[in-house]
Amino acid sequence: MFFQFMIAQGSPDYSGGLKFKFNEDGSKYLRLISWAQVQANYNTDKTFDGNGNENSKLNFNLRRARVLMFAQINKDFLILTHFGLNSLTSTTLSPTGEGDGSQLFFHDVWAQYSLGKNHTVGGGLHYFNGISRLNNQSTLNIMTLDNNRQSWATLGLSDQFARHLGVFMKGSFNKLQYRVAINDASVASLDTQTAVVDGAAVYNGRSSLGSKAAGKTYAGYFDYHFLDQESNFLPYKVGTYLGEKKVFNIGAGFFLHPKGAVINTGTAIVGEDVSIFAVDAFYDAPIGENGSAITAYAVYQNNNYGKNYLYKVYGTGSMLYGHVGYVLNGDKLKTRFQPYLSYGTHSYNAIDDDRSTLGVGINAYMSGHNSKLTLEYMNQSFGEMDANTISLQAMIYL
């Protein structure tokens, strides 16, 4: 399983990372992984700050800086710790590095125990999410510049940066893999709106109704592997294998948060259930023997955050998203290129306007995902907004 996880990075000349062996056969070990993603973003449109001053069109962003460690004490027990920061920009820098934007925090901390060969239970701050493949996406090997934002469907609403605190079970029945979880919902939410009389729902049911009424969330994702079997050693789903495997999966998943949202009836604050369901398909395979490969993904997601809910990218309605990429012919020991295209459309019950995203980009792999450059043009349109951004990202993963 661990070997399959390393193949996902697609590096032809680097086995990766730092591994400390605590016994002769290496069955007891500590594994250390580190990666950074740095971006230059050019916004082609004029934007203004809160004081009415025009913003610079070119800005820099430390998109991710992460460290992940996991240790296997014996063949059945594993502990994982993952920390770092995200999206450090000139607006989130602080003079002495003590501001919120500069702070490291735990993304994951969990322990797990194997129940035989194919099934595992665990608990902690974890990433065994439901809904779709992209809601479980690894940030080490995304094919597009970044993950489809709306696919992280609960980020900051019931969790901490797409991670919940709870218990999970994962495993497989032959070619069917599964992951299910029961979690505590976060009291804090990005949605700080107040529910108004006869207005739309607000996603802060845990803080409004308490832990007994709205304190638990339930999630699951199931995918059937028709061709090569993917590793489920860790929860992070691979974005593109660069032709190192031949994979075709169909999946389905859910997220439920009873009374996670609230509405104001005029006489009381009443809970509304949050329910999100998705079906998706993923295909990745080499083409011929000259290094070319194709990656394709599509998902349909139905979002119910409560009556006419709409907050930033989140909203009650539906989403259809897909992307496709093609690794061009080339020597695996030299730089390889992968042009790609992504498109998403998102409808909302609260309004007539749909949100759409269109991305066109190209990856240059110097050493698989361990060393790559990504250039992407992204258009986002929603109502009167029509934003165009050109981004260049450099990624190093060790």
Beta strands, then each sheet from edge to edge (+ up, - down):
strand 1: 18-21
strand 2: 29-43
strand 3: 58-74
strand 4: 77-88
strand 5: 105-114
strand 6: 119-126
strand 7: 164-173
strand 8: 176-184
strand 9: 216-225
strand 10: 247-264
strand 11: 269-287
strand 12: 292-304
strand 13: 310-311
strand 14: 314-315
strand 15: 317-327
strand 16: 336-348
strand 17: 355-365
strand 18: 371-382
strand 19: 385-397
sheet 1: 1+ 2- 3+ 4- 5+ 6- 7+ 8- 9+ 10- 11+ 12- 15+ 16- 17+ 18- 19+
sheet 2: 13+ 14-
end
